[in-house]
Amino acid sequence: MNKELQGLFLCLAVLGFAYTVLMLILMMLTSIKLFKTMSLVFTLSTVLFTLGLSKQVKFRIKKKLLKITPSKAESYSASQY
């Protein structure tokens, strides 16, 4: 995927996230129920954000998440103590 398309996806994703935050603030202030719209925009923004990331960035994020979360081999049960 070329860099211009990745940049466009990232830009649209950020705009979608900003729209979601503004809708959340509007929802809290006016008690309007916009949950379906907000969840749809947030989901589309997440997909666009994921498409806009390069393979190296995706690999680094996955590597950091795996480092943070303990694997099954490293976890201990209470019966071992």
C-alpha positions as CSV (number, residue, x, y, z in Angstrom):
1,M,0.0,0.0,0.0
2,N,1.5,3.4,-0.9
3,K,2.2,6.1,1.7
4,E,-0.3,8.6,0.4
5,L,-3.1,6.1,0.9
6,Q,-1.8,5.2,4.4
7,G,-1.7,8.9,5.3
8,L,-5.3,9.4,4.1
9,F,-6.4,6.4,6.2
10,L,-4.7,7.8,9.3
11,C,-6.1,11.3,8.7
12,L,-9.6,9.9,8.3
13,A,-9.2,7.8,11.4
14,V,-8.0,10.7,13.5
15,L,-11.0,12.8,12.3
16,G,-13.3,9.9,13.2
17,F,-11.8,9.6,16.7
18,A,-12.2,13.4,17.2
19,Y,-15.8,13.2,16.0
20,T,-16.4,10.3,18.5
21,V,-15.0,12.3,21.3
22,L,-17.1,15.4,20.4
23,M,-20.2,13.2,20.2
24,L,-19.4,11.7,23.6
25,I,-19.1,15.2,25.1
26,L,-22.4,16.2,23.4
27,M,-24.0,13.0,24.7
28,M,-22.9,13.8,28.3
29,L,-24.0,17.4,28.2
30,T,-27.4,17.0,26.5
31,S,-28.4,13.4,27.3
32,I,-28.9,12.7,23.6
33,K,-28.6,9.0,22.9
34,L,-26.1,8.6,20.1
35,F,-24.6,5.3,21.0
36,K,-25.1,3.6,17.7
37,T,-23.7,6.4,15.7
38,M,-20.7,6.8,18.0
39,S,-20.0,3.0,18.0
40,L,-20.2,2.9,14.2
41,V,-17.8,5.9,13.7
42,F,-15.4,4.5,16.3
43,T,-15.4,1.1,14.6
44,L,-14.8,2.6,11.1
45,S,-12.0,4.8,12.6
46,T,-10.3,1.9,14.2
47,V,-10.4,-0.1,10.9
48,L,-9.0,2.9,9.0
49,F,-6.3,3.5,11.6
50,T,-5.2,-0.2,11.4
51,L,-5.1,0.1,7.6
52,G,-3.0,3.2,7.8
53,L,-0.2,1.7,9.9
54,S,2.8,0.3,8.2
55,K,3.9,-3.3,8.8
56,Q,6.9,-2.2,10.9
57,V,4.6,-0.2,13.3
58,K,2.1,-3.0,13.5
59,F,5.0,-5.4,14.4
60,R,6.3,-3.1,17.1
61,I,2.9,-2.6,18.7
62,K,2.3,-6.3,18.7
63,K,5.7,-6.9,20.2
64,K,5.1,-4.4,23.0
65,L,1.7,-5.8,23.8
66,L,3.0,-9.3,24.0
67,K,5.8,-8.0,26.3
68,I,3.2,-6.4,28.6
69,T,0.7,-9.2,28.8
70,P,2.0,-12.4,30.5
71,S,1.9,-15.5,28.5
72,K,0.5,-18.8,29.8
73,A,4.0,-20.2,30.4
74,E,4.8,-17.3,32.7
75,S,1.6,-17.3,34.6
76,Y,1.4,-19.1,37.9
77,S,-1.6,-20.7,39.5
78,A,-2.5,-20.3,43.2
79,S,-2.0,-24.1,43.9
80,Q,1.7,-23.8,43.3
81,Y,2.2,-21.8,46.5
